[in-house]
Amino acid sequence: MNTNPDDAKLALWLDDELHGDELAEVEAWAGKDPQHIAAREEIRRWRAMISSTVPASVEPPYAELFNGRI
């Protein structure tokens, strides 16, 4: 991949939701800078911490307000 991934593709990569050729392209791009890999690992740690603390069955308070501001 010659260029940086767009924001949407980067977000999918950070969330571990890319597959196939797209994943390979972004992995090749990220492998050139250890900060990219470190950022994804940090997000994975946060996701694991949140998952272990807040049950998936619990709805966040004011979900409509929160989602409307994203």
PDB file of N, CA, C and O in Angstrom:
ATOM      1  N   MET A   1       0.856  -1.166   0.000  1.00  0.00           N
ATOM      2  CA  MET A   1       0.000   0.000   0.000  1.00  0.00           C
ATOM      3  C   MET A   1       0.900   1.226   0.000  1.00  0.00           C
ATOM      4  O   MET A   1       1.724   1.379   0.901  1.00  0.00           O
ATOM      5  N   ASN A   2       0.764   2.083  -0.967  1.00  0.00           N
ATOM      6  CA  ASN A   2       1.622   3.256  -1.119  1.00  0.00           C
ATOM      7  C   ASN A   2       1.163   4.417  -0.255  1.00  0.00           C
ATOM      8  O   ASN A   2       1.973   5.255   0.140  1.00  0.00           O
ATOM      9  N   THR A   3      -0.103   4.474   0.035  1.00  0.00           N
ATOM     10  CA  THR A   3      -0.657   5.609   0.756  1.00  0.00           C
ATOM     11  C   THR A   3      -1.252   5.153   2.079  1.00  0.00           C
ATOM     12  O   THR A   3      -1.433   3.963   2.335  1.00  0.00           O
ATOM     13  N   ASN A   4      -1.545   6.128   2.891  1.00  0.00           N
ATOM     14  CA  ASN A   4      -2.207   5.828   4.165  1.00  0.00           C
ATOM     15  C   ASN A   4      -3.624   5.342   3.899  1.00  0.00           C
ATOM     16  O   ASN A   4      -4.268   5.787   2.949  1.00  0.00           O
ATOM     17  N   PRO A   5      -4.111   4.434   4.731  1.00  0.00           N
ATOM     18  CA  PRO A   5      -5.513   4.005   4.581  1.00  0.00           C
ATOM     19  C   PRO A   5      -6.444   5.162   4.939  1.00  0.00           C
ATOM     20  O   PRO A   5      -6.097   6.033   5.736  1.00  0.00           O
ATOM     21  N   ASP A   6      -7.636   5.155   4.332  1.00  0.00           N
ATOM     22  CA  ASP A   6      -8.600   6.198   4.683  1.00  0.00           C
ATOM     23  C   ASP A   6      -9.118   5.953   6.102  1.00  0.00           C
ATOM     24  O   ASP A   6      -8.886   4.894   6.686  1.00  0.00           O
ATOM     25  N   ASP A   7      -9.811   6.930   6.636  1.00  0.00           N
ATOM     26  CA  ASP A   7     -10.267   6.858   8.028  1.00  0.00           C
ATOM     27  C   ASP A   7     -11.160   5.657   8.285  1.00  0.00           C
ATOM     28  O   ASP A   7     -11.056   5.018   9.332  1.00  0.00           O
ATOM     29  N   ALA A   8     -12.039   5.345   7.338  1.00  0.00           N
ATOM     30  CA  ALA A   8     -12.965   4.222   7.531  1.00  0.00           C
ATOM     31  C   ALA A   8     -12.211   2.900   7.607  1.00  0.00           C
ATOM     32  O   ALA A   8     -12.489   2.067   8.471  1.00  0.00           O
ATOM     33  N   LYS A   9     -11.252   2.710   6.698  1.00  0.00           N
ATOM     34  CA  LYS A   9     -10.484   1.465   6.685  1.00  0.00           C
ATOM     35  C   LYS A   9      -9.605   1.369   7.933  1.00  0.00           C
ATOM     36  O   LYS A   9      -9.460   0.293   8.514  1.00  0.00           O
ATOM     37  N   LEU A  10      -9.029   2.483   8.336  1.00  0.00           N
ATOM     38  CA  LEU A  10      -8.200   2.495   9.530  1.00  0.00           C
ATOM     39  C   LEU A  10      -9.028   2.155  10.768  1.00  0.00           C
ATOM     40  O   LEU A  10      -8.573   1.406  11.632  1.00  0.00           O
ATOM     41  N   ALA A  11     -10.230   2.696  10.855  1.00  0.00           N
ATOM     42  CA  ALA A  11     -11.111   2.398  11.989  1.00  0.00           C
ATOM     43  C   ALA A  11     -11.464   0.919  12.021  1.00  0.00           C
ATOM     44  O   ALA A  11     -11.484   0.312  13.092  1.00  0.00           O
ATOM     45  N   LEU A  12     -11.742   0.331  10.864  1.00  0.00           N
ATOM     46  CA  LEU A  12     -12.046  -1.102  10.804  1.00  0.00           C
ATOM     47  C   LEU A  12     -10.839  -1.921  11.242  1.00  0.00           C
ATOM     48  O   LEU A  12     -10.992  -2.923  11.941  1.00  0.00           O
ATOM     49  N   TRP A  13      -9.644  -1.508  10.840  1.00  0.00           N
ATOM     50  CA  TRP A  13      -8.428  -2.219  11.242  1.00  0.00           C
ATOM     51  C   TRP A  13      -8.225  -2.132  12.749  1.00  0.00           C
ATOM     52  O   TRP A  13      -7.896  -3.126  13.396  1.00  0.00           O
ATOM     53  N   LEU A  14      -8.424  -0.938  13.305  1.00  0.00           N
ATOM     54  CA  LEU A  14      -8.262  -0.761  14.747  1.00  0.00           C
ATOM     55  C   LEU A  14      -9.252  -1.606  15.531  1.00  0.00           C
ATOM     56  O   LEU A  14      -8.961  -2.040  16.646  1.00  0.00           O
ATOM     57  N   ASP A  15     -10.424  -1.838  14.947  1.00  0.00           N
ATOM     58  CA  ASP A  15     -11.454  -2.654  15.605  1.00  0.00           C
ATOM     59  C   ASP A  15     -11.362  -4.136  15.235  1.00  0.00           C
ATOM     60  O   ASP A  15     -12.256  -4.914  15.570  1.00  0.00           O
ATOM     61  N   ASP A  16     -10.289  -4.531  14.547  1.00  0.00           N
ATOM     62  CA  ASP A  16     -10.099  -5.919  14.115  1.00  0.00           C
ATOM     63  C   ASP A  16     -11.238  -6.417  13.239  1.00  0.00           C
ATOM     64  O   ASP A  16     -11.677  -7.560  13.372  1.00  0.00           O
ATOM     65  N   GLU A  17     -11.713  -5.563  12.347  1.00  0.00           N
ATOM     66  CA  GLU A  17     -12.831  -5.936  11.484  1.00  0.00           C
ATOM     67  C   GLU A  17     -12.457  -5.967  10.004  1.00  0.00           C
ATOM     68  O   GLU A  17     -13.342  -6.045   9.153  1.00  0.00           O
ATOM     69  N   LEU A  18     -11.170  -5.909   9.682  1.00  0.00           N
ATOM     70  CA  LEU A  18     -10.735  -6.034   8.282  1.00  0.00           C
ATOM     71  C   LEU A  18     -10.354  -7.483   8.014  1.00  0.00           C
ATOM     72  O   LEU A  18      -9.922  -8.200   8.916  1.00  0.00           O
ATOM     73  N   HIS A  19     -10.520  -7.905   6.766  1.00  0.00           N
ATOM     74  CA  HIS A  19     -10.197  -9.272   6.376  1.00  0.00           C
ATOM     75  C   HIS A  19      -9.582  -9.266   4.979  1.00  0.00           C
ATOM     76  O   HIS A  19      -9.703  -8.294   4.234  1.00  0.00           O
ATOM     77  N   GLY A  20      -8.938 -10.345   4.650  1.00  0.00           N
ATOM     78  CA  GLY A  20      -8.435 -10.559   3.301  1.00  0.00           C
ATOM     79  C   GLY A  20      -7.396  -9.551   2.849  1.00  0.00           C
ATOM     80  O   GLY A  20      -6.496  -9.175   3.601  1.00  0.00           O
ATOM     81  N   ASP A  21      -7.542  -9.120   1.593  1.00  0.00           N
ATOM     82  CA  ASP A  21      -6.576  -8.203   0.987  1.00  0.00           C
ATOM     83  C   ASP A  21      -6.512  -6.867   1.710  1.00  0.00           C
ATOM     84  O   ASP A  21      -5.436  -6.292   1.869  1.00  0.00           O
ATOM     85  N   GLU A  22      -7.675  -6.370   2.151  1.00  0.00           N
ATOM     86  CA  GLU A  22      -7.674  -5.089   2.863  1.00  0.00           C
ATOM     87  C   GLU A  22      -6.862  -5.180   4.151  1.00  0.00           C
ATOM     88  O   GLU A  22      -6.105  -4.267   4.480  1.00  0.00           O
ATOM     89  N   LEU A  23      -7.021  -6.275   4.871  1.00  0.00           N
ATOM     90  CA  LEU A  23      -6.246  -6.474   6.096  1.00  0.00           C
ATOM     91  C   LEU A  23      -4.759  -6.534   5.776  1.00  0.00           C
ATOM     92  O   LEU A  23      -3.950  -5.910   6.463  1.00  0.00           O
ATOM     93  N   ALA A  24      -4.399  -7.271   4.750  1.00  0.00           N
ATOM     94  CA  ALA A  24      -2.988  -7.401   4.374  1.00  0.00           C
ATOM     95  C   ALA A  24      -2.393  -6.051   3.997  1.00  0.00           C
ATOM     96  O   ALA A  24      -1.253  -5.757   4.356  1.00  0.00           O
ATOM     97  N   GLU A  25      -3.151  -5.226   3.280  1.00  0.00           N
ATOM     98  CA  GLU A  25      -2.670  -3.904   2.880  1.00  0.00           C
ATOM     99  C   GLU A  25      -2.421  -3.010   4.084  1.00  0.00           C
ATOM    100  O   GLU A  25      -1.382  -2.358   4.182  1.00  0.00           O
ATOM    101  N   VAL A  26      -3.382  -2.986   4.996  1.00  0.00           N
ATOM    102  CA  VAL A  26      -3.232  -2.113   6.162  1.00  0.00           C
ATOM    103  C   VAL A  26      -2.151  -2.656   7.092  1.00  0.00           C
ATOM    104  O   VAL A  26      -1.409  -1.876   7.688  1.00  0.00           O
ATOM    105  N   GLU A  27      -2.048  -3.967   7.226  1.00  0.00           N
ATOM    106  CA  GLU A  27      -0.987  -4.551   8.046  1.00  0.00           C
ATOM    107  C   GLU A  27       0.391  -4.171   7.494  1.00  0.00           C
ATOM    108  O   GLU A  27       1.307  -3.864   8.256  1.00  0.00           O
ATOM    109  N   ALA A  28       0.530  -4.194   6.157  1.00  0.00           N
ATOM    110  CA  ALA A  28       1.806  -3.814   5.543  1.00  0.00           C
ATOM    111  C   ALA A  28       2.112  -2.349   5.820  1.00  0.00           C
ATOM    112  O   ALA A  28       3.253  -1.994   6.117  1.00  0.00           O
ATOM    113  N   TRP A  29       1.094  -1.499   5.722  1.00  0.00           N
ATOM    114  CA  TRP A  29       1.267  -0.073   6.013  1.00  0.00           C
ATOM    115  C   TRP A  29       1.641   0.131   7.481  1.00  0.00           C
ATOM    116  O   TRP A  29       2.573   0.872   7.793  1.00  0.00           O
ATOM    117  N   ALA A  30       0.917  -0.525   8.370  1.00  0.00           N
ATOM    118  CA  ALA A  30       1.140  -0.347   9.810  1.00  0.00           C
ATOM    119  C   ALA A  30       2.488  -0.900  10.243  1.00  0.00           C
ATOM    120  O   ALA A  30       3.105  -0.380  11.173  1.00  0.00           O
ATOM    121  N   GLY A  31       2.948  -1.948   9.575  1.00  0.00           N
ATOM    122  CA  GLY A  31       4.215  -2.561   9.937  1.00  0.00           C
ATOM    123  C   GLY A  31       5.416  -1.652   9.739  1.00  0.00           C
ATOM    124  O   GLY A  31       6.494  -1.918  10.271  1.00  0.00           O
ATOM    125  N   LYS A  32       5.237  -0.588   8.982  1.00  0.00           N
ATOM    126  CA  LYS A  32       6.325   0.353   8.735  1.00  0.00           C
ATOM    127  C   LYS A  32       6.552   1.321   9.892  1.00  0.00           C
ATOM    128  O   LYS A  32       7.586   1.986   9.957  1.00  0.00           O
ATOM    129  N   ASP A  33       5.582   1.399  10.805  1.00  0.00           N
ATOM    130  CA  ASP A  33       5.701   2.328  11.936  1.00  0.00           C
ATOM    131  C   ASP A  33       5.178   1.646  13.194  1.00  0.00           C
ATOM    132  O   ASP A  33       3.979   1.385  13.293  1.00  0.00           O
ATOM    133  N   PRO A  34       6.044   1.352  14.152  1.00  0.00           N
ATOM    134  CA  PRO A  34       5.634   0.654  15.374  1.00  0.00           C
ATOM    135  C   PRO A  34       4.541   1.387  16.157  1.00  0.00           C
ATOM    136  O   PRO A  34       3.820   0.763  16.935  1.00  0.00           O
ATOM    137  N   GLN A  35       4.411   2.684  15.963  1.00  0.00           N
ATOM    138  CA  GLN A  35       3.363   3.435  16.678  1.00  0.00           C
ATOM    139  C   GLN A  35       1.971   2.993  16.254  1.00  0.00           C
ATOM    140  O   GLN A  35       1.046   2.999  17.066  1.00  0.00           O
ATOM    141  N   HIS A  36       1.812   2.611  14.996  1.00  0.00           N
ATOM    142  CA  HIS A  36       0.497   2.147  14.524  1.00  0.00           C
ATOM    143  C   HIS A  36       0.117   0.844  15.213  1.00  0.00           C
ATOM    144  O   HIS A  36      -1.019   0.676  15.658  1.00  0.00           O
ATOM    145  N   ILE A  37       1.060  -0.065  15.299  1.00  0.00           N
ATOM    146  CA  ILE A  37       0.810  -1.347  15.965  1.00  0.00           C
ATOM    147  C   ILE A  37       0.547  -1.124  17.452  1.00  0.00           C
ATOM    148  O   ILE A  37      -0.334  -1.759  18.033  1.00  0.00           O
ATOM    149  N   ALA A  38       1.311  -0.224  18.066  1.00  0.00           N
ATOM    150  CA  ALA A  38       1.117   0.073  19.491  1.00  0.00           C
ATOM    151  C   ALA A  38      -0.263   0.671  19.742  1.00  0.00           C
ATOM    152  O   ALA A  38      -0.897   0.363  20.752  1.00  0.00           O
ATOM    153  N   ALA A  39      -0.731   1.517  18.836  1.00  0.00           N
ATOM    154  CA  ALA A  39      -2.062   2.119  18.999  1.00  0.00           C
ATOM    155  C   ALA A  39      -3.144   1.045  18.961  1.00  0.00           C
ATOM    156  O   ALA A  39      -4.084   1.074  19.755  1.00  0.00           O
ATOM    157  N   ARG A  40      -3.005   0.095  18.033  1.00  0.00           N
ATOM    158  CA  ARG A  40      -4.007  -0.971  17.962  1.00  0.00           C
ATOM    159  C   ARG A  40      -3.959  -1.847  19.212  1.00  0.00           C
ATOM    160  O   ARG A  40      -5.002  -2.264  19.717  1.00  0.00           O
ATOM    161  N   GLU A  41      -2.769  -2.127  19.709  1.00  0.00           N
ATOM    162  CA  GLU A  41      -2.655  -2.930  20.924  1.00  0.00           C
ATOM    163  C   GLU A  41      -3.270  -2.206  22.120  1.00  0.00           C
ATOM    164  O   GLU A  41      -3.897  -2.838  22.970  1.00  0.00           O
ATOM    165  N   GLU A  42      -3.100  -0.907  22.191  1.00  0.00           N
ATOM    166  CA  GLU A  42      -3.707  -0.125  23.269  1.00  0.00           C
ATOM    167  C   GLU A  42      -5.228  -0.194  23.196  1.00  0.00           C
ATOM    168  O   GLU A  42      -5.899  -0.332  24.219  1.00  0.00           O
ATOM    169  N   ILE A  43      -5.764  -0.099  21.997  1.00  0.00           N
ATOM    170  CA  ILE A  43      -7.216  -0.203  21.823  1.00  0.00           C
ATOM    171  C   ILE A  43      -7.694  -1.589  22.230  1.00  0.00           C
ATOM    172  O   ILE A  43      -8.740  -1.721  22.866  1.00  0.00           O
ATOM    173  N   ARG A  44      -6.950  -2.608  21.876  1.00  0.00           N
ATOM    174  CA  ARG A  44      -7.313  -3.969  22.278  1.00  0.00           C
ATOM    175  C   ARG A  44      -7.322  -4.106  23.800  1.00  0.00           C
ATOM    176  O   ARG A  44      -8.212  -4.744  24.364  1.00  0.00           O
ATOM    177  N   ARG A  45      -6.336  -3.510  24.461  1.00  0.00           N
ATOM    178  CA  ARG A  45      -6.303  -3.565  25.937  1.00  0.00           C
ATOM    179  C   ARG A  45      -7.517  -2.854  26.529  1.00  0.00           C
ATOM    180  O   ARG A  45      -8.142  -3.362  27.460  1.00  0.00           O
ATOM    181  N   TRP A  46      -7.851  -1.686  25.995  1.00  0.00           N
ATOM    182  CA  TRP A  46      -9.020  -0.950  26.489  1.00  0.00           C
ATOM    183  C   TRP A  46     -10.297  -1.760  26.272  1.00  0.00           C
ATOM    184  O   TRP A  46     -11.149  -1.849  27.156  1.00  0.00           O
ATOM    185  N   ARG A  47     -10.414  -2.346  25.088  1.00  0.00           N
ATOM    186  CA  ARG A  47     -11.614  -3.138  24.777  1.00  0.00           C
ATOM    187  C   ARG A  47     -11.740  -4.314  25.743  1.00  0.00           C
ATOM    188  O   ARG A  47     -12.836  -4.604  26.222  1.00  0.00           O
ATOM    189  N   ALA A  48     -10.637  -4.991  26.031  1.00  0.00           N
ATOM    190  CA  ALA A  48     -10.652  -6.126  26.961  1.00  0.00           C
ATOM    191  C   ALA A  48     -11.016  -5.663  28.367  1.00  0.00           C
ATOM    192  O   ALA A  48     -11.781  -6.332  29.061  1.00  0.00           O
ATOM    193  N   MET A  49     -10.474  -4.526  28.789  1.00  0.00           N
ATOM    194  CA  MET A  49     -10.765  -4.008  30.118  1.00  0.00           C
ATOM    195  C   MET A  49     -12.248  -3.644  30.250  1.00  0.00           C
ATOM    196  O   MET A  49     -12.892  -3.960  31.250  1.00  0.00           O
ATOM    197  N   ILE A  50     -12.769  -2.980  29.231  1.00  0.00           N
ATOM    198  CA  ILE A  50     -14.187  -2.593  29.268  1.00  0.00           C
ATOM    199  C   ILE A  50     -15.066  -3.839  29.256  1.00  0.00           C
ATOM    200  O   ILE A  50     -16.041  -3.918  30.004  1.00  0.00           O
ATOM    201  N   SER A  51     -14.729  -4.805  28.418  1.00  0.00           N
ATOM    202  CA  SER A  51     -15.522  -6.040  28.334  1.00  0.00           C
ATOM    203  C   SER A  51     -15.523  -6.811  29.643  1.00  0.00           C
ATOM    204  O   SER A  51     -16.516  -7.449  29.994  1.00  0.00           O
ATOM    205  N   SER A  52     -14.424  -6.751  30.356  1.00  0.00           N
ATOM    206  CA  SER A  52     -14.362  -7.490  31.620  1.00  0.00           C
ATOM    207  C   SER A  52     -15.057  -6.745  32.755  1.00  0.00           C
ATOM    208  O   SER A  52     -15.357  -7.328  33.797  1.00  0.00           O
ATOM    209  N   THR A  53     -15.309  -5.457  32.547  1.00  0.00           N
ATOM    210  CA  THR A  53     -15.907  -4.635  33.596  1.00  0.00           C
ATOM    211  C   THR A  53     -17.409  -4.439  33.390  1.00  0.00           C
ATOM    212  O   THR A  53     -18.186  -4.496  34.343  1.00  0.00           O
ATOM    213  N   VAL A  54     -17.805  -4.210  32.155  1.00  0.00           N
ATOM    214  CA  VAL A  54     -19.202  -3.907  31.850  1.00  0.00           C
ATOM    215  C   VAL A  54     -19.787  -5.073  31.057  1.00  0.00           C
ATOM    216  O   VAL A  54     -19.323  -5.359  29.954  1.00  0.00           O
ATOM    217  N   PRO A  55     -20.784  -5.739  31.594  1.00  0.00           N
ATOM    218  CA  PRO A  55     -21.413  -6.849  30.857  1.00  0.00           C
ATOM    219  C   PRO A  55     -22.037  -6.349  29.556  1.00  0.00           C
ATOM    220  O   PRO A  55     -22.572  -5.242  29.498  1.00  0.00           O
ATOM    221  N   ALA A  56     -21.964  -7.170  28.522  1.00  0.00           N
ATOM    222  CA  ALA A  56     -22.522  -6.795  27.222  1.00  0.00           C
ATOM    223  C   ALA A  56     -24.027  -6.574  27.286  1.00  0.00           C
ATOM    224  O   ALA A  56     -24.581  -5.869  26.443  1.00  0.00           O
ATOM    225  N   SER A  57     -24.687  -7.156  28.259  1.00  0.00           N
ATOM    226  CA  SER A  57     -26.137  -7.030  28.367  1.00  0.00           C
ATOM    227  C   SER A  57     -26.568  -5.687  28.948  1.00  0.00           C
ATOM    228  O   SER A  57     -27.755  -5.362  28.916  1.00  0.00           O
ATOM    229  N   VAL A  58     -25.640  -4.908  29.472  1.00  0.00           N
ATOM    230  CA  VAL A  58     -25.978  -3.624  30.071  1.00  0.00           C
ATOM    231  C   VAL A  58     -25.969  -2.537  29.005  1.00  0.00           C
ATOM    232  O   VAL A  58     -24.953  -2.307  28.350  1.00  0.00           O
ATOM    233  N   GLU A  59     -27.098  -1.875  28.837  1.00  0.00           N
ATOM    234  CA  GLU A  59     -27.196  -0.766  27.897  1.00  0.00           C
ATOM    235  C   GLU A  59     -26.630   0.492  28.542  1.00  0.00           C
ATOM    236  O   GLU A  59     -26.896   0.755  29.715  1.00  0.00           O
ATOM    237  N   PRO A  60     -25.863   1.265  27.802  1.00  0.00           N
ATOM    238  CA  PRO A  60     -25.348   2.508  28.389  1.00  0.00           C
ATOM    239  C   PRO A  60     -26.487   3.493  28.622  1.00  0.00           C
ATOM    240  O   PRO A  60     -27.450   3.520  27.856  1.00  0.00           O
ATOM    241  N   PRO A  61     -26.385   4.298  29.666  1.00  0.00           N
ATOM    242  CA  PRO A  61     -27.427   5.295  29.883  1.00  0.00           C
ATOM    243  C   PRO A  61     -27.381   6.332  28.762  1.00  0.00           C
ATOM    244  O   PRO A  61     -26.308   6.689  28.275  1.00  0.00           O
ATOM    245  N   TYR A  62     -28.531   6.798  28.372  1.00  0.00           N
ATOM    246  CA  TYR A  62     -28.642   7.827  27.345  1.00  0.00           C
ATOM    247  C   TYR A  62     -27.974   7.412  26.033  1.00  0.00           C
ATOM    248  O   TYR A  62     -27.252   8.200  25.422  1.00  0.00           O
ATOM    249  N   ALA A  63     -28.216   6.180  25.608  1.00  0.00           N
ATOM    250  CA  ALA A  63     -27.569   5.656  24.406  1.00  0.00           C
ATOM    251  C   ALA A  63     -27.888   6.483  23.169  1.00  0.00           C
ATOM    252  O   ALA A  63     -27.011   6.707  22.335  1.00  0.00           O
ATOM    253  N   GLU A  64     -29.147   6.947  23.038  1.00  0.00           N
ATOM    254  CA  GLU A  64     -29.508   7.747  21.872  1.00  0.00           C
ATOM    255  C   GLU A  64     -28.708   9.029  21.814  1.00  0.00           C
ATOM    256  O   GLU A  64     -28.239   9.415  20.743  1.00  0.00           O
ATOM    257  N   LEU A  65     -28.543   9.694  22.940  1.00  0.00           N
ATOM    258  CA  LEU A  65     -27.766  10.926  22.987  1.00  0.00           C
ATOM    259  C   LEU A  65     -26.312  10.644  22.627  1.00  0.00           C
ATOM    260  O   LEU A  65     -25.719  11.369  21.828  1.00  0.00           O
ATOM    261  N   PHE A  66     -25.738   9.601  23.207  1.00  0.00           N
ATOM    262  CA  PHE A  66     -24.352   9.250  22.923  1.00  0.00           C
ATOM    263  C   PHE A  66     -24.151   8.917  21.454  1.00  0.00           C
ATOM    264  O   PHE A  66     -23.248   9.452  20.810  1.00  0.00           O
ATOM    265  N   ASN A  67     -24.990   8.037  20.924  1.00  0.00           N
ATOM    266  CA  ASN A  67     -24.848   7.630  19.522  1.00  0.00           C
ATOM    267  C   ASN A  67     -25.131   8.771  18.563  1.00  0.00           C
ATOM    268  O   ASN A  67     -24.546   8.824  17.482  1.00  0.00           O
ATOM    269  N   GLY A  68     -26.003   9.671  18.932  1.00  0.00           N
ATOM    270  CA  GLY A  68     -26.311  10.812  18.076  1.00  0.00           C
ATOM    271  C   GLY A  68     -25.169  11.804  17.966  1.00  0.00           C
ATOM    272  O   GLY A  68     -25.127  12.606  17.033  1.00  0.00           O
ATOM    273  N   ARG A  69     -24.247  11.754  18.906  1.00  0.00           N
ATOM    274  CA  ARG A  69     -23.120  12.693  18.890  1.00  0.00           C
ATOM    275  C   ARG A  69     -21.855  12.103  18.304  1.00  0.00           C
ATOM    276  O   ARG A  69     -20.832  12.781  18.203  1.00  0.00           O
ATOM    277  N   ILE A  70     -21.927  10.836  17.916  1.00  0.00           N
ATOM    278  CA  ILE A  70     -20.725  10.197  17.336  1.00  0.00           C
ATOM    279  C   ILE A  70     -20.575  10.653  15.902  1.00  0.00           C
ATOM    280  O   ILE A  70     -19.636  10.244  15.219  1.00  0.00           O
TER     281      ILE A  70
END
